[in-house]
């Protein structure tokens, strides 16, 4: 294989992968809309990730104890509010089913 053939094959592969990755979904109408519960689930996962990161950074010595406890309390309160809303929405969903 000559260098030009290799470059041409690489360029073709790049274009094919680029189109494949960025091509819009064929069944746009079949995609379901996100509900409030879906958004809350994503938010909950992000808050849990933030709590894990905060704890790791505290253990690494990046936060003084007072700041760590304050930030942890804020994140835990926000997570509790998200969980409460999720629970309420799930109960409403079950009641209407």
N, C-alpha and C positions, 0 to 999 in steps of 0.2 A: 504494500500500500504506500503510495507516495504521500508526501506531506500535504499536497494540495487536495488529494482525495480525502485524507483524514480530516483536514480542515472543513471540507465541504460536508462530510458526514457529520461532523460535530455541529456545524451550523444548522443542518437539517434537523438533527436531534434537538437542538436548542429551541428551534421554532416550533417543532411538534410538542415538546414539553411545555413551552410557554403558552401555546394555544390551549392545550389540554387543561392546564392549571387555571387559566383565567376565563375559560369558556363558561358562559352563564348556564345555570341549571336548566335542563330541558323542560322540566315539569314545574314551572314557577307557581302555577295555580295549585299544585298538589302539596306545596310546602305549607306547613301549618304555621299560624301566627303564634307568637310568643304570648303567653298569658302573664298576668301579674305574678302568678305563682312561679312561673319559669324565671322571671326577673329576680324574684326574691331568692330563689334557689341559687342563682348565680351570685347574688350579692352575699348570701350566707357563706358560700364557698370562698369568696374573696376575703370576707372578714376573718374566716378561720385561717386562711393563708397569711393574712396580716398579723394575726395573733402568733402564729408559729414563727414568722420572721422577727417579730418584736422580741419574742422570748430568746431566739437564737442570738440576736444582736445584743440583748442584755447580758447573756452568758459570755459573749465575746468581749464585754466591757465597753460597749459603745454608748450605753445609757446609764446614768446614775439611777439608783434604786427608786427615788421619788418620781422621776420622769417615767420610768418603766411602769410603776404601779398606776400612775395617772393615765398613761396611754392604754394600758391593759384594761383598766376600769371602763374607759370610754368605749373601747372596742367590744368589750363584753356586754355593756349596756346596749350598744347598737345591735349586736348579734341577738340579744334577748328580745329586742323589739321586732327584729325581722322574724325570729322564730314564732313569736306570738301572733304576728300578722299571718304567717304561713298557716299556723294551726287554725286560726279563725277562718281563713279562706277554704281550707280543706274541710272544715266542719260545714261551712255553707254549701260547698260543692256536694258533700254527702247528703245534706238535707234536701237539696233540689233534685237529687238523682232518684 
